[in-house]
Amino acid sequence: MTMAIPFLGILFKTMPLVTEKAALEFTVESVTNNFSYFMSSVVINGGSEKALVMVSIMVIVLTFLKTSFRYLAQYMLAPVRHGVVKDIRNALFAKIVSLPLSFFSEEKKGDIISRMAEDVKEIEISVIRSLEMLFREPLTIIVYLSTLLFMSFRLTVFVLILLPVTGYVIGRIGRGLRGTTLRGRRRMGALLSIIEETLSGLRIIKAFNAEEKINKRFRGINSYFTRIMIKMWRRMDLATPLSEFLGTVVMVAMMYYGGSLVLNQESPLPSEAFIAYLLIFSQIINPAKAFTNAFYAVQKGMASVDRIEDVMNADEKIVEKPDAIPIKDFKESIEWTNVSFKYDKEYVLRDINLKIEKGKTVALVGQSGSGKSTMADLIPRFYEIEEGDLLIDGISIKDYRINDLRSLMGNVNQEPILFNDTIFNNIAFGDSKVTEEEVVNAAKVANAHDFIIAAENGYDTNIGDRGSKLSGGERQRISIARAVLKNPPVLILDEATSSLDSESEKLVQDALIKLMSNRTSLVIAHRLSTVKDADEICVLHEGKIVERGKHDELVRLNGVYKKLHDLQMFA
């Protein structure tokens, strides 16, 4: 742009030809004088048209260099930008996996998925891509303003008075964008939660003819989300026209003020220098506009940063001690001592005292909500005990390494937790060194081998989402095979047969008997027939152990257990 000054002056003969070359110095005067000398030489030797061609070629070459280096900058920044996003996603996922189960009882799964997908993507689009502009454009503006100060201090001071005013106006409008975006992100989380719940419960929705009810609920949240998005994008879309309009206002004001100075001969700039000044100033508008857009984008993206930080800063209530001790074998007993536990305000367990000797089978029975599953979940530290303690081999579970502690446990739940993978990988889950022979042997113990080899691809058959391609009994036997393969010294069975038909229950029960052989077992059951051979049965009522003993003893006691027994016998 500064080449326009001598070029216009010499080309249109408003400046004299320069025939003496000045000494090379890092000053505006030296650069201008030497370029004027070069242009004068071209005009003298080749005429004005040749000078026009030379300048045109120079502009093309310099523009090519400018755009090439900008592309190279983008090329080099791409792995940095996406690498940062990858690290954020990895850190967020690792944090989610490490958080205790209590965190997810208070959060919706759809909202967690929204943070992993939508919010991380928003950070990449709004924040990471804008960072380069937030660093580059101010530097560009400073370079141009420095040049303008060299050319005319008085005129540039006038510009510097106007620019902060425009920046204040733009900032005022963008201030509320972060809050609006945050509300929009929360609504997106609610939308994904409804989608996740709908897909999981589609069978029930159809069975109860609740399609319209679910549609109405979804449409309501979607309409609210849309209104927030409209408001947000209207503010975002205002950035470009507003910055362009205000830039034009400043440009016109400067043209009027500077033009009046030139016309009244009060400016040190000649007319061609003033034109160059206007050209240079016009180059500030695009970086200023880009900086404004980046500012708005960062405000929008910071709402997603806030939502991700909520997860990253979540309290990890279950923390391993720095000096935690290893445990490889279970030797003596598991013991609850004066354990009380609550999720929120209401106690789920009160003053629990129970000891399970190695090799014994203890059953927990009682009404739903009496605390049976909570007692079992405390052993592998899925939840942290705050009142009382739980000892394994006489040492508090808080003193053990968490991974070692959980390696001692094998879990079989009422609802088998399977993954959208092959049968082989589901059985071998958590063990990367397992052999095919070991998996087959585990499946045989679990009475699962026959239906597996009858499947289309045998052990390599994909079982679908949550094992949807298998029956309930088949899913349960796969989960038992997984526990068999782990070969844990302590077994936790949580209603493992309650949801099965009689034939499947017999197969699963046979598999469980094999699995429980020579192991310490904690069995949770509603069907008393499945636990009558247990070494000890504990009856829970409203979070307390109200009765304990063997099956026959509890029946003769004629208490809570007897009532449960009679109800099931009558049924």
Buried (B, 14 or more C-beta within 10 A) or exposed (E): BBBBBBBBBBBEEEBEBBEEEBEEEEEEEEBBBBBBBBBBBBBEEEEBEEBBEBBEEEBEEEEEEEEEEEEEEEEEBEEEBEEBBEEBBEEBEEBBEEBBEBBEEEBBBBBBBBBBEBBBEBBBBBBBBBBBBBEBBEEBBEBBBEBBBEBBEEBBEBBEEBBEEBBEEBBEBBEEBBEBBBBBBBBBBBBBBBEBBBEEBEEEBEEEEBEEEBEEBBEEBBEBBEEBBEBBEEBBEBBBEBBBEBBEEBBEBBBEBBBEBBEEEEBEBBBBBBBBBBEBBEBBBBBBBBBBBBBBBBBBBBBBBBBBEEBBEBEEEBEBEEEBEEBEEBEBBBBBBEBBBBEEEEBBBBBBEBBBEBEBBBBBBBEEEBBBBBBBBBBBBBBBBEBBBBBBBEEEBBBBBBEBBBBBBBBBBBBBBBEEBBBBBBBBBEEEEBEEEBBBBBBBBBBBBEBBEEBEEBBEBBBEEBBEBBEBBBBBBBBBBBBBBBEBBBBBBBBBBBBBEEEBBBBBBBBBEBBBEEBBBBBBBBBBBBBBEBEBBBBBBBBBBBBBBBBEEBBEBEBBBBEBBEEEEEE
